[in-house]
Amino acid sequence: MDIKIDGLDDLQAWIEKRINRVRDMEILKKDIEVALDTSMRENFEKEQAPDGTSWVDLADSTLEYRTKKGLETRKLYNYGALWQTMDTEITGYGVKSGSIKGSVPYARIHQKGGMAGRGKKVHIPARPYIGLNPMLESKIKKIIEERT
């Protein structure tokens, strides 16, 4: 699954100006990977979007069903499959972050929201957990500054 995050042009331009001065690209990518992974997992645990807004509550019917079945009542944590696929990965050119350790077909619908289910009759609200915010962007810039 690939999710493109819009609005990164300024950060991308800032990074590209410094990229040739990086002393050790692998250490830089590892440090950024840790920052992205930490942020993604904190969003998930706090049940909030990268911008800090709380996720939409689960429907009463969903809570009722989960309680009756003895399942998790935390948002996006029914059986834990989505949480288990969350990871970051260093690539040849950068770092990927998201649901990349296995196939969870509903990862995208939870990130973006939309219609789902048989016949696409159920609206799933967006509950994004992957993305940048000003604090994470500052942290990434600081990492790059320290390595250039």
C-alpha positions as CSV (number, residue, x, y, z in Angstrom):
1,M,0.0,0.0,0.0
2,D,1.3,3.4,-0.9
3,I,-0.1,6.6,0.6
4,K,1.1,9.9,-0.8
5,I,1.1,12.7,1.6
6,D,0.4,16.1,-0.1
7,G,2.0,19.3,1.0
8,L,5.6,18.1,1.4
9,D,7.1,20.2,-1.3
10,D,8.9,22.6,1.1
11,L,10.3,19.8,3.2
12,Q,11.4,17.9,0.1
13,A,13.1,21.0,-1.3
14,W,14.8,21.6,2.1
15,I,16.0,18.0,2.2
16,E,17.3,18.0,-1.4
17,K,19.5,21.0,-0.7
18,R,21.3,19.2,2.1
19,I,21.3,15.6,0.7
20,N,24.7,15.9,-0.9
21,R,26.3,16.9,2.4
22,V,25.1,13.9,4.3
23,R,28.1,12.1,6.0
24,D,26.4,8.8,6.4
25,M,23.2,8.2,4.5
26,E,22.4,4.9,6.3
27,I,22.6,6.5,9.8
28,L,20.4,9.4,8.6
29,K,17.8,7.0,7.1
30,K,17.8,4.9,10.3
31,D,17.3,8.0,12.5
32,I,14.4,9.2,10.3
33,E,12.9,5.7,10.3
34,V,12.8,5.7,14.1
35,A,11.2,9.1,14.2
36,L,8.5,8.0,11.6
37,D,7.8,4.7,13.4
38,T,7.5,6.4,16.8
39,S,5.1,9.0,15.4
40,M,2.9,6.5,13.6
41,R,2.7,4.2,16.7
42,E,1.9,7.1,19.0
43,N,-0.9,8.3,16.6
44,F,-2.3,4.7,16.7
45,E,-2.0,4.4,20.5
46,K,-3.5,7.9,21.1
47,E,-6.2,7.2,18.5
48,Q,-5.4,10.5,16.8
49,A,-4.5,11.8,13.3
50,P,-1.0,13.1,12.8
51,D,-2.3,16.6,13.2
52,G,-3.5,15.7,16.7
53,T,-7.3,15.5,16.0
54,S,-9.0,12.6,17.7
55,W,-10.3,9.8,15.5
56,V,-14.1,9.6,15.0
57,D,-15.7,7.4,17.6
58,L,-16.7,3.8,16.7
59,A,-20.4,3.4,16.0
60,D,-22.5,2.2,18.9
61,S,-23.4,-0.9,16.9
62,T,-19.7,-1.7,16.5
63,L,-19.0,-1.2,20.2
64,E,-21.9,-3.4,21.0
65,Y,-20.8,-6.1,18.6
66,R,-17.2,-6.1,19.9
67,T,-18.2,-6.1,23.5
68,K,-20.6,-9.0,22.9
69,K,-17.8,-11.0,21.1
70,G,-15.2,-10.1,23.7
71,L,-13.2,-8.2,21.2
72,E,-11.1,-5.0,21.6
73,T,-13.1,-1.8,21.8
74,R,-10.1,0.4,20.9
75,K,-10.4,2.0,17.5
76,L,-8.6,0.2,14.7
77,Y,-7.6,-2.6,17.0
78,N,-10.2,-5.3,16.6
79,Y,-7.8,-8.3,16.3
80,G,-4.6,-6.4,16.1
81,A,-3.8,-7.2,12.5
82,L,-3.4,-3.6,11.4
83,W,-1.1,-2.8,14.3
84,Q,1.0,-5.8,13.5
85,T,1.6,-4.8,9.9
86,M,2.7,-1.2,10.8
87,D,6.3,-0.8,10.2
88,T,8.9,1.4,8.6
89,E,11.4,0.3,6.0
90,I,14.7,1.8,4.8
91,T,14.9,1.7,1.0
92,G,17.7,2.5,-1.4
93,Y,16.4,6.1,-1.7
94,G,14.6,6.8,1.6
95,V,12.3,5.5,4.2
96,K,8.8,4.1,3.9
97,S,6.2,4.1,6.7
98,G,2.9,2.4,6.9
99,S,1.2,-0.9,6.8
100,I,4.0,-2.8,5.1
101,K,4.6,-6.0,7.0
102,G,1.9,-8.1,5.3
103,S,-1.3,-7.5,3.6
104,V,-4.2,-5.8,5.4
105,P,-6.7,-4.9,2.7
106,Y,-8.5,-2.4,4.9
107,A,-5.4,-0.3,5.9
108,R,-6.1,2.2,3.1
109,I,-9.8,2.7,4.0
110,H,-9.0,3.4,7.6
111,Q,-6.3,5.9,6.6
112,K,-8.4,7.7,4.0
113,G,-12.0,6.8,4.8
114,G,-14.6,5.9,2.2
115,M,-17.3,3.3,1.4
116,A,-16.6,-0.3,2.2
117,G,-18.3,-3.7,2.8
118,R,-20.4,-5.7,0.4
119,G,-21.7,-3.4,-2.2
120,K,-19.7,-0.5,-0.7
121,K,-22.7,0.4,1.5
122,V,-20.9,1.2,4.7
123,H,-19.1,4.5,5.3
124,I,-15.9,4.1,7.1
125,P,-14.6,7.5,8.5
126,A,-10.9,8.3,8.0
127,R,-8.8,7.5,11.0
128,P,-5.4,8.4,9.7
129,Y,-2.3,7.3,11.6
130,I,0.4,7.8,8.9
131,G,1.6,11.3,8.1
132,L,3.6,14.3,9.0
133,N,2.8,17.1,11.4
134,P,4.9,20.2,12.3
135,M,6.5,18.5,15.2
136,L,7.6,15.5,13.2
137,E,8.7,17.7,10.4
138,S,10.9,19.7,12.8
139,K,12.3,16.5,14.2
140,I,13.2,15.2,10.7
141,K,14.9,18.6,9.9
142,K,16.9,18.4,13.1
143,I,18.0,14.9,12.3
144,I,19.2,16.1,8.9
145,E,20.9,19.1,10.3
146,E,22.8,17.0,12.8
147,R,24.0,14.7,10.0
148,T,24.9,17.3,7.4
